[in-house]
Amino acid sequence: MFSLSQTPGRTAIVDGKEHLFFSGYSYLGMGHVPAFIDLVKEGIDKYGWMFPSSRISNTQLELFTQFENKFSEITGMDETVCFSSGFLAGRAVADLFRNENYTCAPQSHPAICLEKNSAQSYDEWKKDTANYDVLFIDSVNPLTAEINDLSFLTSSNKTIIIDDSHGAGLINNGQGASISKDHDVILTYSLSKAYNLVGGAVSCSKETAERLRASAFYTASTSLSPAFAYAFLQAQNLYGQQREKLRNNIQFFRELTNDKFKSHPELPIFILDGISEEKMQQKNIIISSFAYPDPRGKKINRAVLNALHTQDDLQRLADALNESH
């Protein structure tokens, strides 16, 4: 385990020494973009860093409505309901369907996974979904660098709850998970992964939004930071620029490594089977290495790129991996 002395970006400081940082999930690197940081500061000046009020108070901040409307526009959904965290957003949705005939895909995030599924694989789970009315699934599996295939869903009478935390703002040109709206689709997602905001959101139908706003998960919780909401609304061009930088980094690194490591063209995640974390550390490179969800299990080694990395950084990583592979 590394003890970091500051928030990492393209690099991290460990014991006073700079390392290249290929871990974490700040995909677009917004927390190190000066123009975005200025917008957050501007938001603090305008609105403060928090709004300590119930979401159903008789005093409402108009900014949050604008914030939610923007996410509805991005996702193409009717409405969006925001929460103070992605986990809370997922739990709020899961609670709506706790008494329904549901099934959770293997390795679904605990925020939406109401119970462990007995299926051993995604393909095995897909075959069994015909027996259920409500399906819970993640759009992206960051542990295997895969975007889950939802094209097998043909029945329009199912409710599909998708945890899009690792897809929102990133895949499908930033629109997130793509699925036919013939289904009752509910997207729940953390805002931290690509957007670099502390909060969560649910994009859904008007009916589902009304149910969420009547739940204790919403009525009894405090909103996210208005400063972040303000920065997000002002930073749409910045997000687009960072996505383009990340796309270029993904393509460049795939070319450098000749697709040697398992990955997906839209994801900045590369599975490093056979690579030693210790050897990479000796080269002053930090990769992602931990066991999940069971901390006692086998470690999963990955390189996670972000939009801040330079081509020199990626070349150095590729050279180190080639030497260690």
N, C-alpha and C positions, 0 to 999 in steps of 0.2 A: 504494500500500500504506500502511495506517495502522499506526503504532507505538503500541500501547496501553500505558498506564501501570498498568492494573489490569484484572482480569477484568470484562468488560462484563456488564450485566444489561439493564435497559430503556434505560440510557444507557451511554456510554463516554467516557473522558477522552482527548483527543488534543491534545498540546501545551498542556496545562493548560486546555483548553476542553471543556465538556460538549457532547456530541452525542447525539441520539437514535440508538439502535442497533437496526437492523433487519437483522441479519446473524447468522451463527452458527447452531447447532443445539440450543441449550439450550431446547427448546420449552416446557417447564413452568417454567423459571426456578428450579429447586429450589436451586441454589447461592446464591440470594439470599433464600431463605425462612428467616427467623430460627429458626423451630421446627425446621427440617430441619438447619440448621447446628448447633444445640444437640444434636441426636441424633447427629450425626457425632462431636462432641466427647465425648459420653457413650460412644459406641462405642470411641473411642480410650482412654478411661479404663478401660473394661472389658476390651478385647481388644488394645489397641495399634493402630498404623496399618498393620502388616503382619504376616503369619504366614509366616516364611521356612522353609518346609518343603515337600518334595515331596508331591504329592497322593496318592501311594501309600505314604507313610511309615506306620510302625506307630503314629504319634500323629496323630490326626485331630481337627479342631475341629468339634464338633457343629453349630456355627452355620452352617457351609457347607451341611450337609444340609438344615437348615431353610430356608435361602436358596433352594436348588435346588427344594425341594418347593413353595415359594410360587410360583415361576415355572411349575412344572408345573400348579398349580391355575389360575393366570391364563390360561395358553395352552390349557388343556384337553388337554395332551399327557401321555403316560405318565410320562416322566422328563425331567429337565433336568441338563445337565452344564455347569458354569461354568468359564470361563477368565479369564486376566488381561487380555484385550483382545478386542474384537469381531473384529479381523482374525485373531487366532489361532484363535478359535472357527470362523470361516468356513473358514480353511485346513485345520483339523482335519477338518471335514466333507468338503471337496473332496478331500482326500487319500484318504478311504475309497472314493471312486468314480473315481479317476484312470484305472483300467483298464476302466471300464464304457463302454457305448454311450451317451454323454451329449451334450447340447447346451446352450450358455449363451445366454440371451436377450441381445439387443443392449443395451449400456450397463449390463450387470450389474456389480456392484462387484468390483474385483480380488480381494477376499477369497475369492470363490466362483468367479470366472470363470477357468477353467483355460486357456482359449485364446480368442482373438478370434473372434467369429462373423461369418460372411460376410453374413448377412442385414442388409439396410439399414434395416429397420423392424421394429417389434414385430409388426405384422400379418403381414408376410412370414414372420417366424420362427414364428408360431403355426401356419401352414399346414404347416410342415415337421416339427413335433414328433411326428407319428405315427410317424416313422422312428426314434425314439430311446426308450430305456428310462428314462433319467435326465435330468431337466430342472433347470437352474439358472436362477433368476430372482429379481429384487428385488421386494418387495411394493410399494414406493413409489419413484417416480423423482423425487427432490427437485429435479432440474434442469428438469423440465417440469411440476412440480406435478400429477403424475398418480398414481393408485393403479392398478397394473396389474391388468387383468381376467384372472382365472383361471377364469372360468366355462366356458370352452371345453374344459376338461379333463374328459373323460368316462370315459376308460379307467382302470380301477382297478388295472392292473398296472404303473403307472409310479411311479417315485420322484420326488417333487417337493421340491427343496431351495430354500428361500425365504430370502433375506437380508432380514430384517424389521427392520433397524436403524432405519429411519425410520418404522416402523409400531408397533413394540413400545412399549407404554405410552401410545400416542397414539390410533390409529385403533380403530374397533370397540369404543368405550368402554374403551380401554386394553388389550383382549385381543390386539391386533395383527392380523396377516393372517388372513383368514377363507377357509378352503377345506375342501371335503368330506374327512372323514377316511376316505372310501373308498379314498383314495390312501395310499401310504406317504409321509407328509409329515414333513419335517425343517425346523424353523425355526432359523435361526442369526441372532444379532443382537448389536449393540453395546448396552451398557447406558448409554452416555453421552448419547444424543440426548434422550430424554424423562426417563429416570430420574436423570441427572446422577451416574452412578456410573462409576468407572474399571474396566471389565471387559467380558466378553462371555459369551454363553450359547448353548447349543444345546438346544432342546426337541424331543423325538423319542420314538420307540418304545423299549421296554426293550432290544430287541436292538441298536439303533443306539447307545444309551447304553453298553452293555457294550463294543461295538467302540471307541468313543471313549475310554473309560477304560483300554483296553489299548494305545492309541496313544502314541507318544513325545510328541506334542503335549500330551498330558495328563500322562503320567507324569513327564516331564522338566521340567515348567514349575511355576512358583510360583503360588500362588492369588492371587486378588484381595484387596483390603484387607478385613479383618474388620470394621473400623469402618464401612465403607460397607455391608457386608452387614447389620450390626446396624441402622443407620439406616434402610435400606430396609424391613426387616421391621416396624419401629415406625412407619413413615411412610405407611401405606396410605391413611389418611384425608386426609393432606396431598396426596398424589398426586391423589386424587379431587377435592379442592378446586381444585387448580391446573389440572386438565383442564377443569373447568367454567369457570374464568376464561378459559382459552384458547379454548374453544368460543364463549363470548360475544364475545371479541375478534375472532375470525374472522368471525362473523356481522355484528357491528357494522361492521367494515371493508368487508365485501362490500356492505353497504347504503350506506356512505359513497361508495364508488367505482362504484356501480351495475353491479357485475360487469364493469367496463371491462377489468380485467386478468385474464389466464388464471389460474385457481385451481381448487381442489377444496374442497367444503364441509367436509371433514374435515381439511384440511391448512392450516397457517398460512403457506403459501408462495404468493407472487404474482409472476408473471412480468412484468417491467417492460420490455417491448419499447418502444423509442423513448425511453427515459428516460436522461438523462445522469447518470452517477455524479458528475461534477464539479459539475453544477448542484445536485444534492442536497447535496453537501458544503458548498456555499456557504450552504445553509440550515441548516447544522449537523445534517445527517442522514446517517447512514452506512447504505448499502444493501449487499447482497451483490453483488459484481461481480468475477468471475474466469472464465478459460477453463478448461474441464475436459472430458475428461481431458487433452487436449493444451494445455499452458500457452501455446502459440503460437497457439492458435485464437481464435475470436471470443469475446469476453466474454459471459457470461450474467448479466444484471442481474435481481435479485429483491429483494423485500421479504420478510423472514422475521419474522413476529410471534412474540411469546412471551407467557406468562401474566402477566408483570410489567407489560406496557404498560398505560397508563391510556387512557381514552377521549379525553382531551386529547391524548395522544401520537399516537393513531391519527387524530384530526382534523387534527393538524398535518401528519402524513405525507400524508393524503389531499389537503389543500390544496396542499402542495408538488408533489405528483404532477400535480394538475389544472393547476397553473400551468406545469408543465414539459412536459406531454403535447401 
